Amino acid sequence: MDFRFEEVPNLTAKEIEVLVRSQSLTTEVQHILDYLAQYEAEAPAIIPIKGADRIEMLKIDDLIYVDVDDTSLILETLKGRRIISGRLYKFKERLNNPDFVQVSKQSLLNINHLEALEASFSGNMLALLTGKRKLHVSRRYLKNLEQRLGL
């Protein structure tokens, strides 16, 4: 992969132009395009969570992990557990935050609350999180987590 900077005087001070060139649209190229799209979109600091009888404002920094339970989402936070209805992929889109990494088919974790990773059964890993919480990391998603951690 080749990176270059080219100064273009006729662009305005706030204009940035990014060109991604490749022989074809590979998954690696698509990942780069997705990353650039996420960079431009501002991640919210607080998101509203609709419960049965009220709407709470959830600070994203307080969210430790998200887990699926049948048709509900379990939001494990520093202030306790919230259960909402929804789909994991939709919630991940709402978060729009690179600190949340999918670690299994049913779980997202906030890497800011990750304290350690331990080997588990069948090549899986166990994520040890803030407040002695634990979450399984499947082999299929381990590579994404390691990349996000810079390993």
N, C-alpha and C positions, 0 to 999 in steps of 0.2 A: 504494500500500500504506500502510496506517495502523497505527501502533504506539501502544499506550497502556499505562500501568501503572495498576492499580487496587488499592488497599490493602484487604485483606479481613481484619479482625481475628479472625474465628473460625477461620482456618486456623492450623495449628501452625507453629512456627518453621521446620521443615524441609520443610513442604509448599509446593509451587509448582504452581499450576494454569495451564495454557496452553490457550487456546481459539483456534482458527483458524476464521474465518468467511469464506465465499465463496459466490457464487451457485451454483457447481458445483465438483466435484473436478477441477480442471485439473492439467496437469503441473506448473505452478508451485506449486500448493498441495501436490501430492504431494512435490515437492522439499523444501518447508518441513517437512512431516511427517517425511520421511526424515531431514532434518538434526536435528530434535528427537530422534528415536529414537537417532541416533548420539551425540548429546550426552549422553544418559542412560547409554548403555553405555560402560563404561570400556575404553579401548584398552589392550591388553597391552603391556608393555615388552619382554617376551621371549616368543618362541614356539618350541615344540619342532619340529624338522625331522627327519623320519624318513628316513634313508638306507638303503642296502642292508644294512649290518651294524651300524649304531649310530644313536642319536638324539642330535642336537646341539641345544643351546640357542642360538637366534639372537636377538641384540639387534636390535630393530626399528630403532634409530638407525643401525646399521651397514649396513642394507639399502639399496642405492642404487637398484636397479630389479629388476623381475621381467619375464621375457620367456618366451614360449611357443615350444617347439621340438617339433613333432609332438605327442606325448602327454606330454611332460615340461615342467617349469617350470625355467627357469634363474634362479637367485637370485644376482644380482651383489652382493657385499658388499665391505666395506672389507678383509676378510681373505681374499678370493678368491671363487671361483665354486662354488656348490652346485647340483646337479641333483637334482630330486625329481620324483616323479610327482604328478599332480594337475591340476585345472582352475583357470584363472585367476580366474573369478568366485568359486569356493569359497575360494581363497587370499585374495582381496580381502576376503571376509567374515570370514575368520580374523583378518586384520590389524585390521579395524575401526578404521582410522586415517585421518583426513581429509588427512594429509600425503601419502598415496599417491593419485595421480591417474592415471586411465586415459588414455593418450596415443595408443593405437592399439588395434586389435582384439586384438592379442597382447601388449600391454605396459602395465605400471604403472611410474610413477617416483615416487621420494621427492623432493618439492620442496625438502627441506632439503639435498639434494645437487645441486640444479640451479644451475649457474654462469652459463649464458647460453643464449639461443635464437637460432639463425641461420636465415635463409631457406634453403630447400632447393629441390628441383625440384618442379614442379607445384603450387605453393602450400603444400606441406608445410613443416615446420620441422625443424630438427635441434637436439636438446637436448644441450648440452655439460654433462657431469656431473663429479663428483669423480673425480680420478685419470685425467683425459683420456679418460673413457668417453663414448661417443656413443650416442644413441637417437633414432630417427625419431618425429616427432609428426605424425600424420595430420591433414588439414584437418578431418575430421569431429569430432575430439576436441580441437582447438585451442581452441575457445571455452570448454570446461570448464576447461582449464588456465589460460587467461587470467583467467577468473572467480576461480579459486582463488588466483591471484597478485594479485588486486585490480586488474586492468587493465580 
